[in-house]
Amino acid sequence: MKRTAGQMMPSGTRNGWLPSRLPPDEAAAQRLREWLEEEGGLDAAGIDLSGADLSHGNFSESWLTDAKLMNTKLVDADLYRSDTQGADFTGADLTRCSLVRVTMDNAVLVNAVLDGAELVKASLCDVDASGASCRGTKFVDTFLINTNFRNADLRDAVFEENSFEVLLDEETRMEGASGTVFGPAVVIEGQASRELSGDALEQWIRDKGGKLRVLSPRRA
């Protein structure tokens, strides 16, 4: 059964899928209506999709550069090979979202939910993910460079040979996090900060309940 969304017209190009809720921004809503009749990814660069429910949608190879997706629902959505550089996902729900080969550099993920999401060969450089929930999230060969995980929830997250040049603090939750990473990470403790790598970073994570193994830097 097809879901309805306001005055949305049915489309045969999206296998019967329709957004459960259109964004309040009329220009963004109209762009979605048009896209449902098109082939390929969604070109929504710079568009305000905040507040929409796009769960279960296939947004593979879409352009969401500098888009606003604040409080947008993307549960079980597929963003394979999409470009979301500079996009604002503040408070968005990306639970179990497929983020394989997604470029998210300079994006904002403050208080976003990425529980169970798959970030495989993705790039999250200079991303603010403070307060984000990443419980059970899979980070596989993903670039985490200058990524802010202060006050983030990384419980049960799985890491496989990821760059891990991240910002952590005493509020970052690491219980059950497992796998392998490359440091160094910067840890904020009160007003002070220190860079940790190797055994020192591994011990800090272990003290937080994590089981991550910190690998030696890759040789050029």
N, C-alpha and C positions, 0 to 999 in steps of 0.2 A: 504494500500500500504506500502510495506516495505521500510525503509530508507536504503541507502547504505553508506558504509564507506570504501573508498579505495578498497582493495582487499578482503574485508570481505566476508566470505562464509555464505550463509543463514543457519539458524539453526531452527530446530523444537522444541528445548528445551526451548526457550525464547518467545514462542507465537508470533513469527515473529518480535520481537523487535531487532533492531540493533542500536549501537551507531551512532549518527549523525556525530561524528568526533572522530577518534582515536587519542590517545596521540602521540606526535612526537617521544617519546621514543619507539624504535622498540621492545625492550623486553617487555614493558608494552602492546604494541599493540598486540603482539603475545599471551601474556597471556590472553587478552580479547577474541581473536579469539578462543583459546582453551576452555575458559570457556563457550562460547556460545554453545559448543557441550557437555557440562557436566551438571550434576544435582547439585543442591544445591547452596550455596553462593560462592562468588568470593573470592579466596585466593590471595590477592594482597599485603600482608604484605611487607612493605619496597619498594614497586614498585613505579615508577614515572609516575603517571597518569595525570600529569599537562597538562593543555591545551585541554583535551578531552571534548567532549560534550556527557555526559551520561544521559541526561535528559530523564525522563519517564521510566528509567530502574528499574527493581526490583532487589535490592541488599540485600535482607533480609538475615540475618545471615551470612554476609560476614566478612572477616578478612582484615581490612585496617590499621592494626597497623603500625605506623611509615611510612605510605605511603605518597607520595607527591601528593597533589591535588590542587596545586596552579593554580588559574584561571580556574579550572575545572567547567563545568556546570552540575549541578545535579537538575535541575528544575523538580519538581513533581516526583522526584525519591523516592524510598522506601528503607530505610536502617534499617528496623525493626530488632532489636536485633543484630546489627552489632557492631564490635569492631573497633573503630577508635582511640584508645589511641595513643597519640603522633603524629597523622597525621597532616600534614600542609595543611590547607584549605585557606591559604592567598588569598584573592581576589576571592574565589570561589563563585558561585551562587547556593545557596541551597533554592531558592524561593519555598515555599509550599512543601518542602521536608518532608517526614515522618521520624522522628527521634525517634520513640517510642522505649523505652528501649535500646537506643544506649549508649554505653560507649565512652565518648569523653575526658576522663581525659588526661591532659597534651597536648591536641591538640592546634593548632594555628588557630584562626579564625579572624585574623587581616584583617579588611576591607572586610570581607565576607558578603554576603547578605543572610539573613535567613528570609526574609519577608514572613509572613504567614506560616512558618514552624511549625510543631507540635513536641514539645519535651515533651513527656509524660513518666514519670518514667525514665528519662535519667540522666546521670551523667556527669557534666561538672566541675570537680574539677581541679584546677590549670590550667585553660584555659585562654589564652590571646585572648579576643574578642574585643580588643580596635579598635575603628572605625567601628565595625560591624553594619550592619543595621538589626534590629529585629522588624520592623514595623508590628504590628498585629501578632507577633509570640506568640504561645501558650506554656507556661511553666507550666506543670501540674505535681505536686509532683516530681519535678526535683531537683537534688542536684546542687546548684550553690555555690560552696565552693572555695574561693580564685579565683573567676572568675573576670577577668579584663574587666569592661565595661566602661573604660575611653573613652570619645569621641564617645561612641556608641549611636545608635538611637533606643530607646525602646518605641517610640510613639505607642500608641494603643496596646501594648503588653498585654497579659492576663496571670496573675499568679494565680495559685491555690495551696496554702499551700506549697510553695517552700522554701527550704533553700535559704537564700539571703545574704550569707557572701561574698559580692562582693566589688569590688573597683569601685567607682564612682568619677566623677569630675564635674566641672562647665560646661563642654561641653556635658555631658551625657544628652540626651533628653528623657524626661519622660512624655510629654503631652499625656493625654488619657490613660496612663498605668493604669490597674485596677486589682483588685483581692486581694489576701492575700499572705503574705510572712512572714518568720521568719528571723530576723536579727541575729547579727548586721552587718552593712555595714561600710566600711571605705570610707570617703569622702575626696578627695584631693581638697584643695582650695589654689591656689598659691603654695607656698613652704610648707604649713602646711597641716596636715592631722588630722582627728578626727574620732573616732568611734561613730556611732550613732545606737541606737536601740529604740524600743518602740515608744513612742509618738514623740521623737525627730527625729527619722528617718522618721516617717509618715509625720511630718510637713515639713521636707526638701523635700520630694517627692511631697507633696501638693504644695509647693512653686514653684516646677518645672512643675506644671500642671498635676501631676499624681494623681490617686485616690486609691492608694494602702493602704490596712489596714495591719499594722504590728502586728502580733500575738505574744503572749507570748511564750517563748521557750517550746517545748514539754517536758513533765516530763518523766523521765526514767522509 
